Amino acid sequence: MEEIERIEESGVDPTLELIESLAVAMHSGALIDPRVTPEFRFEGRAA
């Protein structure tokens, strides 16, 4: 989880690959939309 802490503290700019890996690990999807801030968010999957 050290990587997540670094992202949260703005110590690392997450790559698309990292975002995808985090989404998979959290059993969710990642919505990436550069028109809004923040540019991405994790969404739970429908059960």
Summary of the structure (lengths in Angstrom):
residues: 47
radius of gyration: 11.1
end to end distance: 25.7
largest distance: 34.0
contacts: 79
relative contact order: 0.17
helix: 36%
strand: 21%
